[in-house]
Amino acid sequence: MKSHEFQFQAKEAAAEILRPLLVVLAIAAWVRGSDAMGLLPSPRALSTLEETILTRQWERSQKASEMVLVGDSSALMDVSGSQLSRELGVETLQLGSFSLLQPADFAVLASNSLHRSTQPGTVLLLVHPEFLARPAGDPAMVSKFRCIREGTTTVDPEADWGERAAHGLGLTHVRDRLESRWHAFPMKGAYGVRYGFSDQVISALDRDGGLVDPNRYRPKPGSRVSMNVSPRLEVPFRAWRKALPESTRILVGITPVPESEAGPELGTRRDQALQTLVEWIGGNTQGLSSLPTRLPDTDFASSTHLTENAREAFTRQLAQAIRAVRSK
């Protein structure tokens, strides 16, 4: 009797487990099938800070503008797009993103806006020395941005089993295509404390163009910025101009580093790096050599981003540098 009773209970337990699993699988099949047939809205990835920024910057790049700012996260965090527009008297579309992307990704953002304009445009490229020295972009970040542009949903090849399972069951499709349209996602860490949810990040990007790094810089003893330019940048930057309208003017700047991390002959090496980028891009390209190479440690929120107050001052300096080269 005991053994029969145990077998009966095991079968009952298996049935109880199997029923909800079949329901989940049926829903997953419906979601994946609906996606394949184009019945679901296009994805709008907003579940993380990085996804929210990339998604909104791509959406904002669909607006025509005569001056577009692109670059890594120092461009995103160190410059107020609205303030720069007021300083220059020209509306500037602030489309800064991340250093983990490739130069071609910056060009795609700029091109998307400039090709919609009926007037010759200007691209302002700002990058940090860390970006110039990086051996390569991050495949996961590059892939994520490509998916956002193409309106597809994929999973990172290096994702853990949980993420892979969520993708396989269609949960990421529900999250990015449906859920993101009816509620905001909470942001994590210091940015979550400052901005709260994805909708507040979007509002800040729309209002100001960039974001403010809420952290506080802590000097790293012995850390030095060498201002080396990676050879891997030559090919993508030589292709830059082909991705932009032919009459586009390009201004290139390198953002400052903390005083405690400034290596020897930093100014000279910065000017050499600028010249290298100008030569690689070619055509009507100029370097913003009057930008500061270093600023006091107290002006930094991190080793690559300025504080909110220093950001305002640097935006004014950037406007002055732009006016200087435009007058030539």
C-alpha atoms as one frame of an Amber mdcrd trajectory, in Angstrom:
protein
   0.000   0.000   0.000   2.768   2.389   0.896   4.564   2.082  -2.424   1.336
   2.506  -4.406   0.432   5.555  -2.341   3.836   7.103  -3.001   3.586   6.510
  -6.757   0.151   8.095  -6.815   1.377  11.172  -4.981   4.422  11.512  -7.281
   2.181  11.420 -10.345  -0.100  14.011  -8.803   2.874  16.243  -8.003   4.225
  15.892 -11.538   0.836  16.838 -12.944   0.654  19.909 -10.710   4.073  21.027
 -11.963   3.365  20.187 -15.589   0.124  22.162 -15.900   1.572  25.649 -15.189
   4.663  24.775 -17.207   2.504  23.988 -20.237   0.692  27.292 -19.741   4.029
  29.148 -19.662   5.211  27.347 -22.775   1.944  28.103 -24.573   2.239  31.803
 -23.705   5.888  31.784 -24.817   4.907  30.186 -28.126   2.179  32.806 -28.622
   4.577  35.676 -27.860   7.309  34.363 -30.146   4.797  33.607 -32.879   3.173
  37.030 -32.610   6.595  38.613 -32.786   7.525  36.591 -35.880   4.297  37.678
 -37.599   4.878  41.336 -36.723   1.861  41.565 -34.421   3.777  43.063 -31.482
   4.977  46.671 -31.274   8.639  47.334 -32.029  10.922  46.933 -28.990  11.679
  49.901 -26.753  14.404  48.742 -24.366  14.211  50.748 -21.118  14.900  48.247
 -18.343  18.435  49.523 -17.575  20.117  52.932 -17.604  22.275  51.994 -20.597
  19.302  50.736 -22.612  17.225  53.779 -21.730  19.965  56.164 -22.871  20.665
  54.308 -26.117  16.981  53.960 -26.948  16.145  57.605 -26.305  19.242  58.968
 -28.045  18.394  56.903 -31.128  14.825  58.222 -31.046  16.066  61.787 -30.605
  18.492  61.390 -33.521  15.470  61.219 -35.836  15.057  64.967 -35.394  16.678
  67.189 -38.033  19.413  69.437 -36.676  22.204  71.574 -38.109  24.563  70.892
 -35.196  24.861  67.481 -33.559  27.035  66.505 -30.588  28.141  62.864 -30.406
  30.759  60.932 -28.499  31.306  58.757 -25.451  29.873  59.167 -21.951  32.071
  62.216 -21.291  30.152  63.945 -24.108  26.897  62.789 -22.515  27.788  63.856
 -18.962  30.133  66.849 -19.423  27.991  69.011 -21.720  24.540  70.520 -21.342
  22.965  70.508 -24.792  20.424  73.175 -23.886  23.095  75.464 -22.433  25.350
  74.961 -25.454  22.449  75.888 -27.731  21.949  79.135 -25.805  25.677  79.929
 -25.779  26.043  79.427 -29.539  22.638  80.707 -30.629  22.269  77.487 -32.632
  20.172  74.523 -31.551  22.518  71.672 -30.695  21.211  68.129 -30.602  23.086
  66.404 -27.751  23.467  62.695 -28.627  26.361  61.622 -26.382  26.380  57.898
 -25.560  29.052  55.427 -24.337  32.747  54.685 -24.810  31.894  50.980 -25.192
  30.430  51.746 -28.618  32.407  52.090 -31.838  33.181  55.310 -33.762  30.778
  54.077 -36.454  27.945  54.110 -33.897  28.599  57.790 -33.141  28.525  58.500
 -36.889  25.195  56.678 -37.269  23.599  58.894 -34.615  24.908  62.085 -36.217
  24.030  60.973 -39.740  20.480  60.065 -38.764  19.834  63.688 -37.814  21.949
  65.522 -40.391  20.451  63.639 -43.351  17.064  65.029 -42.290  18.293  68.634
 -42.407  18.057  70.790 -45.531  21.093  72.860 -44.479  24.804  71.933 -44.274
  25.470  70.665 -40.781  28.183  70.462 -38.147  29.147  67.444 -36.076  30.847
  67.996 -32.742  32.725  64.868 -31.649  33.857  64.720 -28.012  35.721  61.756
 -26.542  37.731  61.045 -23.408  41.366  59.824 -23.535  40.094  56.517 -22.126
  38.078  55.982 -25.307  41.087  56.769 -27.496  43.189  54.136 -25.724  40.492
  51.415 -25.623  41.546  48.375 -27.706  37.997  47.728 -28.963  34.343  48.404
 -28.331  32.282  46.068 -26.172  30.497  43.471 -28.376  27.473  43.301 -26.053
  26.978  47.090 -26.061  27.510  47.345 -29.822  25.026  44.501 -30.374  22.476
  46.112 -28.052  22.654  49.408 -29.927  22.328  47.620 -33.268  19.199  45.829
 -32.013  17.727  49.150 -30.863  18.332  50.682 -34.298  16.978  47.670 -36.170
  14.004  47.120 -33.881  14.938  43.569 -32.947  15.253  41.667 -29.678  18.257
  39.443 -29.091  20.145  38.003 -26.136  23.779  38.678 -25.287  25.883  35.607
 -26.257  27.561  35.869 -22.845  24.297  36.189 -20.901  23.678  33.895 -17.927
  21.150  31.063 -18.019  18.435  33.223 -16.466  18.626  35.829 -19.217  18.745
  33.132 -21.885  15.700  31.415 -20.403  13.797  34.720 -20.222  14.594  35.372
 -23.875  13.661  31.850 -24.918  10.315  32.079 -23.123   9.569  35.424 -24.737
   9.771  37.385 -21.480  12.223  39.916 -22.945   9.791  40.425 -25.845   6.987
  41.170 -23.396   9.240  43.485 -21.374  10.663  45.501 -24.302   7.661  45.475
 -26.642   4.717  45.707 -24.237   5.677  46.380 -20.626   7.979  49.322 -21.477
   4.983  51.121 -22.982   2.801  51.117 -19.894   5.166  51.723 -16.985   8.654
  53.050 -16.171  11.517  50.880 -14.953  13.500  51.723 -11.779  17.129  52.697
 -12.296  19.833  51.244 -10.059  22.666  52.741  -7.996  23.490  56.433  -7.722
  21.662  57.216 -10.975  18.569  55.603  -9.518  18.800  57.900  -6.497  19.116
  60.978  -8.722  16.729  60.102 -11.559  14.487  57.422 -10.113  12.910  55.745
 -13.124  13.489  55.417 -16.853  10.863  58.060 -17.649  12.834  60.628 -15.603
  16.023  59.767 -17.491  14.126  60.299 -20.747  12.760  63.627 -19.494  16.270
  64.782 -18.583  17.601  63.829 -22.011  14.748  65.652 -23.725  15.078  68.735
 -21.531  18.844  69.091 -21.277  20.298  66.735 -23.870  22.702  65.098 -21.419
  22.764  63.712 -17.893  24.597  64.582 -14.673  26.895  62.037 -13.025  25.726
  61.931  -9.357  28.891  60.269  -8.023  31.930  61.858  -6.366  35.458  61.343
  -7.675  38.027  59.650  -5.460  41.625  60.004  -6.695  43.481  56.806  -7.481
  47.128  56.992  -6.346  49.510  56.316  -9.211  46.848  56.510 -11.933  48.051
  58.472 -14.985  46.425  59.310 -18.326  48.896  58.734 -21.132  46.787  60.038
 -24.051  47.635  57.137 -26.353  45.547  56.760 -29.514  44.787  53.130 -30.351
  45.657  52.158 -33.952  42.318  50.318 -34.155  40.611  53.724 -34.481  42.244
  54.611 -37.799  40.041  52.514 -40.087  36.675  53.496 -38.529  37.587  57.178
 -38.339  38.789  57.230 -41.948  35.329  55.901 -42.831  33.581  58.542 -40.730
  33.118  61.175 -43.405  31.511  58.704 -45.811  28.726  58.107 -43.285  27.876
  61.830 -43.081  26.458  64.273 -45.642  29.262  65.464 -47.912  29.153  69.121
 -46.778  29.318  68.307 -43.049  31.819  70.222 -40.945  33.423  68.181 -38.161
  34.838  69.591 -34.930  36.813  67.232 -32.678  37.534  67.709 -28.988  39.098
  65.642 -26.199  37.535  66.010 -22.750  39.681  66.849 -19.681  41.081  64.546
 -17.000  41.534  65.071 -13.228  44.670  66.964 -12.248  45.890  64.019 -10.157
  45.752  61.732 -13.212  47.419  64.107 -15.670  50.560  62.486 -17.021  53.701
  64.331 -18.171  53.408  66.518 -21.273  49.662  65.921 -21.331  48.946  69.098
 -23.306  51.443  68.239 -26.033  50.203  64.667 -26.284  46.584  65.859 -26.398
  47.372  68.151 -29.339  49.112  65.282 -31.132  46.102  63.027 -30.543  43.784
  65.731 -31.885  45.908  66.135 -34.988  45.877  62.398 -35.572  42.072  62.285
 -35.411  41.745  65.307 -37.695  44.028  63.687 -40.286  42.210  60.352 -40.121
  38.772  61.927 -40.570  40.001  64.347 -43.221  38.092  66.944 -45.217  36.582
  69.898 -43.391  37.645  68.755 -39.902  39.140  70.907 -37.139  40.444  70.192
 -33.651  39.294  72.106 -30.564  42.762  72.632 -29.131  41.709  75.399 -26.733
  39.716  73.024 -24.504  41.363  72.354 -21.119  43.351  69.130 -20.870  43.008
  68.901 -17.070  40.813  70.318 -14.320  40.975  70.182 -10.494  39.994  66.862
  -8.932  37.120  68.636  -7.189  35.509  69.263 -10.598  35.041  65.539 -11.221
  32.253  63.136 -10.340  34.342  60.239 -11.667  37.635  59.900 -13.513  35.819
  60.573 -16.806  32.836  62.780 -15.865  32.519  66.299 -14.456  30.316  67.416
 -11.571  27.165  69.399 -12.301  28.799  72.774 -11.527  31.963  71.995 -13.493
  29.782  70.785 -16.358  28.245  74.238 -16.676  31.683  75.887 -16.811  33.016
  73.343 -19.322  29.995  73.884 -21.585  30.846  77.597 -21.685  34.472  76.755
 -22.541  33.281  74.417 -25.273  31.111  77.147 -26.772  34.099  79.511 -26.777
  36.288  76.895 -28.479  33.632  76.305 -31.145  33.228  80.024 -31.822  37.008
  80.336 -32.143  37.340  77.714 -34.876  34.146  78.744 -36.662  35.471  82.281
 -37.051  38.533  81.034 -38.977
